[in-house]
Amino acid sequence: MDWEVASRWVSRVKSRRASADVGEDDPAQPSPLVPTDSIAGRSLVMVIAIMTFLAALAAAAAILVADASSEWRSEAASEATVQVRPAPGRDMESDLRVVADILRDTPGVREAQIYSKTESESLLAPWLGQGLDLSQLPMPRMIVAKLDPRSRPDLSELREALAGAAPNATFDDHRIFTARLGDMARAVVAVAAMIFVLIVGALGIAVASATRAAVSTNREIVEVLHVVGAADGFIAQEFQRRFLALGLRGALIGGGAAIAFLLAAQAALRQWRTTAGGEQMQAIFGDLAIGAAGFVVILLLAGGVAFLTGWLSRRIVFRHLRGLG
């Protein structure tokens, strides 16, 4: 059997399939080796779109948490607090002034602010509620020190100086808080990354199943082309080209939907920002904006999904052709 005979035979097989789809009275038009407008193709596009949308949201969540964590830790590391507790035989106001002077004279400390009694009591309002009379309680007073990020002070010497001048003063550089915050952020990013990997894995399984189904549907054509000497690369390229088109279509739909969702969430948050819940959300996640870099990541993700779809189909077809001998 030569190539011309095989080509005519393949055309007749395709024509019979097309006639069965459109009816005997309609002219059967030549169809590609792997049609993209079939029901299976449209279903694969929807699956790819959904998977891309979920993967983009997982990536966006990881970016948001990482950026928010970096901002939180930067703010926490730029400040230190000194808590001055009431002690028998000691004058609270005098201790506050002494501690503030030590902080201001320390290289690397840009500013030291003494919180008034009312301001110190307001710090407990979220836990104790409003309107409580705390005048009879031994309330500590707070001093907030702004640290220079370019020239940080020697914290060990600063602690020794504070302990000698005011034994009832406790210095906190927020190191434990920032460490725990970093651990929490890394855990959330790791979970988002795991979800992303699972989604990509599920996408790969869906593409592999669709490719095997397409090879099985066109088994006779593939085998004839293989027998008459068609290069394996030519056959695999046909599948790769069609599945790449399907993957690109689905990835663009899913990626575009993810970008539209994030933009809508940003707009909704701007409208919601004036409420108490909106203020808390902004305090935790900032403006819920991933920025231009985040949108570039989503577009690169869509391109990667399309490439993965084409590459997987090519590898599966090659494996099938090797099995034919």
Buried (B, 14 or more C-beta within 10 A) or exposed (E): EEEEEBBEBBBEBBBEBBBEEEEEEEEBEEBEBBBBEBEBBBEBBEBBBBBBBBBBBBBBBBBBBBBBBEEBBEEBBBBBBBBBBBBEEEEBEEBBEBBBEBBEEBEBBEEBEBBEEEEBBEEBEEEEEEEEEBEEEEBBBBBBBBBEEEEBBEBEEBBEBBEEEBEBBBBEBBEEBBEEBBEEBEEBBEBBEEBBEEBBEBBBEBBBEBBBEBBEBBEEBBEBBBEBEBEBEEBBBBBBBBBBBBBBBBBBBBBBBBBEBBEEEEEEBBEEEEEEEBEEBBEEBBBBBBEEEBBEBBBEBBBBBBBBBBBBBBBBBBEBBEEEE
